[in-house]
Amino acid sequence: MGKFILRRLLFQVPVLLIGVSLLLFLIFQMAPGDPMTQFFADSQMPASEIERIKELHGFDRGPLYQYWDWLTSMLQGDLGYSFDRRQPVTDAIAPRLAPTFMLSFGALILSLIVAIPTGIISATKQYSKLDYSLTVFSLFGLSIPNFFFGLLLIYIVGMQLGWLPISGMTTAAVEFSFPWNIIDVLRHLIMPVIVLGLSSTATFMRYTRSSMLEVIRQDYIRTARSKGLKERVVIYKHALRNAMIPIITLMGFQLPVLFSGAVITERVFGWPGMGTLQIDAVHARDYAVLMGVNMMLAALIIIGNFLADIAYAYVDPRIRYD
């Protein structure tokens, strides 16, 4: 396992630092305009002075030279400067990481807690009324857009019933002491987590159902039943462990999907995370911030797949990397 981890790191780190970053940088270079043009759009500063400032920041150089400057700075922990926000990119991203991770991990945990048991029930009670009901629920989760479901919850749960706050991360103009400040954040988190986790719950449930249906028809499951083992032991100890491989694969991809999918959810609920930052950066053509955010998404994809590969060996003892 140690050799496998080392090999993956030696391969994935250059892919992220050079391959992915270069591709992203060139894509943003092909976009119309530049951050400086947007920054000085309403300025009365002479054109010669604007050009001098562009030269000072290296915008007059070719794309590859600009990329090399960005890469060397990034390796030192400097992701560039946001002209729209008038602060370093790291300072713009740092306070928004925690809210987005809270939202994404909360949605992932909720999805797994709901989807795996319901997927197992749906598989063990195939073609029953309960199975059909759960199938309808999964189709609903896959079909309904996040923004529409979010607005629906805001109107019914937040405005009509008044059970939960409808926007933000904390109650405005109110300071709570511990532990009420944590409870306040959790109350604001409930609806965004439900909205973001709905489609993931449906996806995990369908994968769990199909994987369990394939496993419970295997000969070793019939052998376990014939030996007199309880059905609960057969399903949860023998069948589920072998059915987890495709689910783990999906989990490896789902975290970055949730992270990127939080863009719409954060906007609907006014959640102060990376999604809101990314939308603002698009409107302002703030390519330095977009580079930082997309590099984080790429890193999450690589980390998710890496952790999934390691989890395979723990779930299925037949898988060995050394």
C-alpha positions as CSV (number, residue, x, y, z in Angstrom):
1,M,0.0,0.0,0.0
2,G,2.8,2.4,0.8
3,K,4.4,1.9,-2.6
4,F,1.0,2.5,-4.3
5,I,0.4,5.7,-2.4
6,L,3.9,7.0,-3.3
7,R,3.4,6.1,-7.0
8,R,0.0,7.9,-7.1
9,L,1.5,11.0,-5.5
10,L,4.4,11.1,-7.9
11,F,2.0,10.9,-10.8
12,Q,-0.9,13.0,-9.6
13,V,1.0,16.0,-8.2
14,P,2.6,16.9,-11.6
15,V,-0.7,16.3,-13.4
16,L,-2.4,18.8,-11.1
17,L,0.4,21.4,-10.9
18,I,1.3,21.4,-14.6
19,G,-1.3,19.7,-16.7
20,V,-4.5,20.9,-15.1
21,S,-3.2,24.4,-14.2
22,L,-1.8,25.0,-17.7
23,L,-5.1,24.0,-19.3
24,L,-7.1,26.2,-17.0
25,F,-4.8,29.1,-17.5
26,L,-4.9,28.9,-21.3
27,I,-8.7,28.7,-21.2
28,F,-9.0,31.8,-19.1
29,Q,-6.5,33.5,-21.4
30,M,-8.8,32.8,-24.4
31,A,-11.7,34.5,-22.7
32,P,-12.4,38.1,-23.9
33,G,-11.0,41.0,-22.0
34,D,-8.7,40.8,-18.9
35,P,-9.1,41.8,-15.2
36,M,-7.3,45.1,-15.7
37,T,-9.7,46.2,-18.5
38,Q,-12.6,45.5,-16.2
39,F,-10.9,47.1,-13.3
40,F,-10.3,50.4,-15.2
41,A,-13.6,50.4,-17.1
42,D,-14.9,53.5,-15.4
43,S,-11.6,55.1,-14.6
44,Q,-10.5,58.5,-15.9
45,M,-6.9,57.4,-15.8
46,P,-5.0,58.1,-19.0
47,A,-4.5,55.1,-21.3
48,S,-0.7,55.4,-21.1
49,E,-0.9,55.0,-17.3
50,I,-3.2,52.0,-17.6
51,E,-0.8,50.4,-20.0
52,R,2.1,51.1,-17.6
53,I,0.2,49.3,-14.8
54,K,-0.5,46.4,-17.1
55,E,3.2,46.1,-17.9
56,L,4.0,46.3,-14.2
57,H,1.8,43.2,-13.5
58,G,3.0,41.3,-16.6
59,F,-0.2,41.5,-18.7
60,D,1.8,42.6,-21.7
61,R,3.7,39.4,-21.8
62,G,2.7,36.2,-23.7
63,P,0.4,33.6,-22.1
64,L,3.2,31.1,-21.4
65,Y,5.3,33.7,-19.6
66,Q,2.3,34.8,-17.6
67,Y,1.6,31.1,-16.8
68,W,5.2,30.6,-15.6
69,D,5.0,33.6,-13.3
70,W,1.7,32.4,-11.9
71,L,3.0,28.8,-11.4
72,T,6.2,29.9,-9.6
73,S,4.1,32.2,-7.4
74,M,1.6,29.5,-6.7
75,L,4.3,27.0,-5.6
76,Q,5.2,29.7,-3.0
77,G,1.6,29.9,-1.8
78,D,0.7,33.0,-3.8
79,L,-2.4,32.5,-6.0
80,G,-2.3,36.0,-7.4
81,Y,-4.1,39.2,-6.8
82,S,-7.8,40.0,-7.2
83,F,-8.2,43.4,-8.7
84,D,-11.9,43.3,-8.3
85,R,-11.7,42.6,-4.5
86,R,-8.4,44.5,-4.1
87,Q,-6.9,41.7,-2.1
88,P,-4.8,38.6,-2.6
89,V,-6.7,35.6,-3.9
90,T,-5.8,33.5,-0.9
91,D,-7.4,36.1,1.4
92,A,-10.5,36.1,-0.8
93,I,-10.8,32.3,-0.8
94,A,-9.8,31.5,2.8
95,P,-12.9,32.7,4.7
96,R,-15.2,31.0,2.2
97,L,-13.6,27.5,2.4
98,A,-15.2,26.5,5.7
99,P,-18.8,27.4,4.7
100,T,-18.6,25.5,1.4
101,F,-17.0,22.5,3.1
102,M,-19.7,22.5,5.8
103,L,-22.3,22.6,3.0
104,S,-20.7,19.9,0.8
105,F,-19.8,17.5,3.5
106,G,-23.1,17.9,5.2
107,A,-24.9,17.1,1.9
108,L,-22.6,14.1,1.4
109,I,-23.2,12.7,4.8
110,L,-27.0,13.2,4.5
111,S,-26.9,11.5,1.1
112,L,-25.1,8.4,2.5
113,I,-27.2,8.2,5.6
114,V,-30.4,8.2,3.6
115,A,-29.4,6.6,0.3
116,I,-27.6,3.4,1.5
117,P,-30.3,2.0,3.8
118,T,-33.1,2.9,1.3
119,G,-31.1,1.4,-1.6
120,I,-30.7,-1.8,0.4
121,I,-34.4,-1.9,1.3
122,S,-35.3,-1.2,-2.3
123,A,-33.1,-4.1,-3.5
124,T,-34.3,-6.6,-0.9
125,K,-37.9,-5.8,-1.6
126,Q,-37.7,-5.6,-5.3
127,Y,-40.9,-4.9,-7.2
128,S,-42.8,-4.2,-4.0
129,K,-44.9,-1.0,-3.4
130,L,-42.0,0.3,-1.2
131,D,-39.5,-0.3,-4.0
132,Y,-41.7,1.6,-6.5
133,S,-42.2,4.4,-4.0
134,L,-38.4,4.7,-3.5
135,T,-37.9,4.6,-7.2
136,V,-40.3,7.5,-7.7
137,F,-38.4,9.4,-5.0
138,S,-35.1,8.9,-6.7
139,L,-36.5,10.0,-10.0
140,F,-37.8,13.1,-8.3
141,G,-34.4,13.8,-6.8
142,L,-32.7,13.4,-10.1
143,S,-35.2,15.5,-12.1
144,I,-35.9,18.6,-10.0
145,P,-33.5,21.5,-10.4
146,N,-31.7,22.6,-7.3
147,F,-32.7,26.3,-7.7
148,F,-36.4,25.4,-8.0
149,F,-36.4,23.0,-5.1
150,G,-34.5,25.6,-3.0
151,L,-37.0,28.3,-3.8
152,L,-39.8,25.9,-3.0
153,L,-38.3,25.2,0.4
154,I,-37.7,28.9,1.1
155,Y,-41.4,29.7,0.3
156,I,-43.0,26.8,2.2
157,V,-40.6,26.0,5.1
158,G,-39.1,29.5,5.6
159,M,-41.8,32.0,4.6
160,Q,-45.1,30.2,5.1
161,L,-44.3,28.0,8.1
162,G,-41.4,30.1,9.5
163,W,-39.5,27.0,10.8
164,L,-36.1,27.9,9.4
165,P,-34.2,31.0,8.3
166,I,-34.2,31.5,4.5
167,S,-30.8,33.0,3.8
168,G,-27.3,33.6,5.1
169,M,-25.1,31.6,7.5
170,T,-26.0,33.4,10.7
171,T,-28.9,35.6,12.0
172,A,-28.1,39.2,11.0
173,A,-27.5,41.8,13.8
174,V,-27.8,39.1,16.5
175,E,-24.9,37.7,18.5
176,F,-25.4,34.3,20.1
177,S,-23.2,32.9,22.9
178,F,-21.9,29.3,22.8
179,P,-23.6,26.9,22.0
180,W,-26.5,28.9,20.6
181,N,-24.2,30.3,17.9
182,I,-23.5,26.8,16.6
183,I,-27.2,26.0,16.7
184,D,-27.9,29.2,14.7
185,V,-25.5,28.1,12.0
186,L,-27.0,24.6,11.9
187,R,-30.5,26.0,11.5
188,H,-29.3,28.1,8.5
189,L,-27.5,25.0,7.1
190,I,-30.5,22.6,7.1
191,M,-32.3,23.8,3.9
192,P,-29.1,24.2,1.8
193,V,-27.9,20.8,2.8
194,I,-31.2,19.2,1.9
195,V,-31.3,20.9,-1.5
196,L,-27.7,20.1,-2.4
197,G,-27.9,16.5,-1.1
198,L,-31.2,15.6,-2.8
199,S,-29.7,14.7,-6.2
200,S,-26.8,12.9,-4.6
201,T,-29.2,10.9,-2.4
202,A,-31.1,9.8,-5.5
203,T,-27.9,8.8,-7.3
204,F,-26.4,6.9,-4.4
205,M,-29.7,5.1,-3.8
206,R,-30.0,3.9,-7.4
207,Y,-26.3,2.7,-7.4
208,T,-26.8,1.0,-4.1
209,R,-30.0,-0.8,-5.3
210,S,-28.5,-2.0,-8.6
211,S,-25.2,-3.1,-6.9
212,M,-27.1,-5.0,-4.2
213,L,-29.4,-6.7,-6.7
214,E,-26.3,-8.0,-8.5
215,V,-24.6,-9.2,-5.3
216,I,-27.6,-10.9,-3.6
217,R,-28.0,-13.2,-6.6
218,Q,-24.5,-14.6,-6.2
219,D,-23.9,-18.2,-5.1
220,Y,-22.0,-17.3,-1.9
221,I,-25.1,-15.3,-0.7
222,R,-27.3,-18.4,-1.2
223,T,-24.7,-20.5,0.6
224,A,-24.7,-18.0,3.5
225,R,-28.5,-18.3,3.8
226,S,-28.4,-22.1,3.5
227,K,-26.0,-22.2,6.5
228,G,-28.7,-20.6,8.6
229,L,-27.3,-17.1,9.0
230,K,-29.8,-14.4,9.8
231,E,-31.0,-12.4,6.9
232,R,-29.6,-9.2,8.5
233,V,-26.2,-10.7,8.7
234,V,-26.3,-12.0,5.1
235,I,-27.3,-8.6,3.8
236,Y,-25.2,-6.2,5.9
237,K,-22.1,-8.3,6.5
238,H,-21.7,-10.3,3.3
239,A,-23.7,-8.6,0.6
240,L,-23.2,-4.9,1.4
241,R,-19.4,-5.2,1.7
242,N,-19.1,-6.6,-1.7
243,A,-21.7,-4.1,-3.1
244,M,-19.7,-1.1,-1.8
245,I,-17.1,-1.0,-4.6
246,P,-19.2,1.0,-7.1
247,I,-20.6,3.1,-4.3
248,I,-17.0,4.0,-3.2
249,T,-16.2,4.9,-6.8
250,L,-19.2,7.2,-6.9
251,M,-18.2,8.8,-3.6
252,G,-14.8,9.6,-5.1
253,F,-16.4,11.7,-7.8
254,Q,-19.3,13.0,-5.7
255,L,-17.5,15.4,-3.3
256,P,-16.1,17.6,-6.1
257,V,-19.5,17.4,-7.8
258,L,-21.2,18.7,-4.6
259,F,-18.5,21.3,-4.2
260,S,-19.1,22.7,-7.7
261,G,-22.9,22.1,-7.5
262,A,-22.9,24.4,-4.4
263,V,-22.7,27.4,-6.7
264,I,-26.4,27.5,-7.4
265,T,-27.4,26.4,-3.9
266,E,-25.3,29.0,-2.3
267,R,-26.7,31.7,-4.5
268,V,-30.3,30.7,-3.8
269,F,-29.7,30.7,0.0
270,G,-27.2,33.6,0.2
271,W,-24.7,31.2,1.7
272,P,-21.3,32.9,1.9
273,G,-19.2,30.2,0.3
274,M,-17.0,29.4,-2.7
275,G,-20.0,29.3,-5.1
276,T,-21.0,32.9,-4.4
277,L,-17.3,33.9,-4.8
278,Q,-17.1,32.1,-8.1
279,I,-20.2,33.7,-9.6
280,D,-19.0,37.2,-8.5
281,A,-15.6,36.4,-10.1
282,V,-17.2,35.4,-13.4
283,H,-19.2,38.7,-13.6
284,A,-16.0,40.7,-12.8
285,R,-13.8,38.6,-15.1
286,D,-11.6,38.1,-12.0
287,Y,-9.6,35.3,-13.6
288,A,-7.1,35.0,-10.7
289,V,-9.9,34.0,-8.3
290,L,-11.4,31.6,-10.9
291,M,-8.0,30.0,-11.3
292,G,-7.7,29.5,-7.5
293,V,-11.2,28.1,-7.2
294,N,-10.9,25.7,-10.2
295,M,-7.5,24.5,-9.0
296,M,-9.2,23.6,-5.7
297,L,-11.9,21.7,-7.6
298,A,-9.3,19.8,-9.6
299,A,-7.4,18.9,-6.4
300,L,-10.6,17.6,-4.8
301,I,-11.2,15.3,-7.9
302,I,-7.7,13.9,-7.6
303,I,-8.0,13.5,-3.8
304,G,-11.4,11.9,-4.1
305,N,-10.2,9.3,-6.6
306,F,-7.1,8.7,-4.5
307,L,-9.1,8.0,-1.3
308,A,-11.5,5.8,-3.3
309,D,-8.6,3.6,-4.5
310,I,-7.3,3.3,-0.9
311,A,-10.8,2.4,0.4
312,Y,-11.1,-0.4,-2.2
313,A,-8.4,-2.4,-0.4
314,Y,-10.2,-2.0,3.0
315,V,-13.6,-3.0,1.7
316,D,-12.5,-5.9,-0.5
317,P,-9.5,-7.9,0.9
318,R,-8.9,-9.4,-2.6
319,I,-7.7,-6.0,-3.9
320,R,-4.0,-5.5,-3.3
321,Y,-1.8,-2.8,-4.7
322,D,1.7,-4.0,-3.6
